[in-house]
Amino acid sequence: MELPESTPRRRARPLRCITRCLVVIGIVAAATCAAASDWGMGAANSRLAPPDMFNPVSTPAYDIETLAWFAIAVCAGIALVVGALLAYSIIRFRSRAGDEEREPPQVYGSNPIEFAWTVVPLLIVFVLILTTARTIYTVEAAIAPPNAIRIRVIGHQWWWEVRYPGLKIVTANEIHVPVSDPAHPTPTFLDLESADVAHSFWVPRLAGKTDVIPNRRNTMWIEPRRPGVYLGQCAEFCGTEHALMLLRVVVEPRAQWDQWVAAQQKTAAASSDRGRRIFESTACVNCHTIKGTVADGRFGPDLTHFMSRETIGSGAAMNTHDNLRIWIKDPAVIKPGALMPRMNLSDADIDAVAGYLESLH
């Protein structure tokens, strides 16, 4: 429909449109960064460095970071070229006074331009495919050397079972490995399994994501070069408490790791007889294992060296006396939806059981 001659035409304001787009992009980017900074971080993890894949400390993570930066650089270059051409077109061919009565030039195609925007993207995609395939092969095709540490990790709703088959150690939610000396590399190979639903094992500073699938064993490896505590999390939605299915990888010098292994191989000494009797007389023994007692359950974490862990509830809270009492009384207060039932113990019995568990170093 043609406008009456008296009706003013609204001219496009390209600079205002570009400014609004940049503001929206900036807000989205800021919100994304804020969400990423809070990923997996609660009261139990706030004092640790956030799990940043762009700050790697392990050999596979270095390879993944290199590939990520290369892909980002290629995409950023494409965005700059396309953005520059778009801005030029908006400004160069904007509406001007007197254009109403003039028909714009009719362009029906350009073989060189069409050839360029077909071949160049194909070459870029081909390069990205080659570099990605090379990195995948480098990470996935690694062969475990004779001195490699072997660990079996089993995902549960919502915690991690950690087994060292060659060392006869069973723990939960914390993986202890020795730091890899560049002169004598000591990689750690993880066999990943699931006891229920699909999970995903991810410690961003150590390696990429690996799916944890029922009735299937996947393998990944890490080779940390710097001591420290590195946060990870299940990266596949697996139910109500997926967000609090956290884990820690503790990387220690070899001497300290050997001490940890020796301590974990011992039977934990218990000092609270009353708390032990209460523990053994309840349904706790059906789910948990404590070496040297009648507790031989398989549904919950092994508690033999419970106080050697920094957190409870798979990283949901710090392993302190007050949090432990809350956890024993009603786990849902700390971790809503947790499959551990409320035991309905009296306050005196809760204190006794907490004292017994606190003796398990």
C-alpha positions, 0 to 999 in steps of 0.5 A: 500500500502506498503512503500518502504524500503528506505522510512522512517516511520513517528512515532507518537508523542503522547506528541505533540498531547496531548499538541495541544489538551490542547492548543485548549481546553484552547483557547475554554474555554477562549473564552467561559468565555470571552463571558459569562462575557459580557452576557447581559452587556452593558453601562446600566449594566456595573456597576452591578455584572454579572449574575453568576449562580454560585453566587446564592442569592436565595433559588431555585438558591442555589438548582440549583447550588448544582446540577450543581456542583455535575454534574460537579464533576461527569463529571470531574471525568469521564473525568479524568479517561478516559483521564488518561486511554487514555494517558496511552494507547497512551504512553504505546502502542506507535509505537517503532522501530522494530514494523513494522515486528511484529503483535500486540496481538489480543484481542477479548474481556473481559467479566469483562471489558465489564460488567464494562463499561456497568454497571458503566455508567448506575449507574452514569446516574441513580444517576444523574437522581435521584438527578436532579429529586429531585431538580426539585421537590424541586423547582417546587413543592413549595407551595406559603405561605399566605405571598408570594408576587404575581407578573404577568410578561408578555413578549413582543417584547422586554420588560417585563410588570410587574404587582402586582395584589394585590397592583394595581401596573404596571411597566416595566423591573424592578421587586422590591421585599423584601429581605427574612428574614430567620426568616420570609421567604417572597418568591415571586411567578411569573406568567409568560405569553407572549403577542406575541412569546415564551420568557424565563425568567432568572435571574441566581442569583435568579432562573433557566430559565422558558419558557414564552409561548403564551396562557399558564401561567408558575409559578416560585418563588424566595426567595432572601436573600441579597439586591441588583440589579440582572440582567436577560435576555430573554433566548429564541431567540424572534426576532431582539432585543432579546439580549436587552430584559433585566430586573432587579430585585431590592431586598430591605429591607422590609421597603424600599420596602414598601416605593416603593409600596406606591410611585408606588400606587400614581398618578404621579405628572406632572410639564410640561404642554406643554410636557403633551399636546404634549404627549397626542396629539400624538400616544403615548397615543395609546401605553402607560398609564399614570395614571390621563391622557387620555393615556391608551394604552396597547402596550407599558410600563406603564409610570406613574412612568417612572423616578423611573426606572434606564434604558430605552428600557428594559435595553438598556440605562441608563435613563438619559436626553440625552438618553431619548431625543435620544429615543424619537427622534428615538428609533432605534438609541439605540435599532435597530428594536424596535417596537416603531415608530419614532414620527418625533417631532421637537427638541423643542417638544422633549425637552418638552416631555422629560421634562414631562416624567422626572417629572413622579417620 
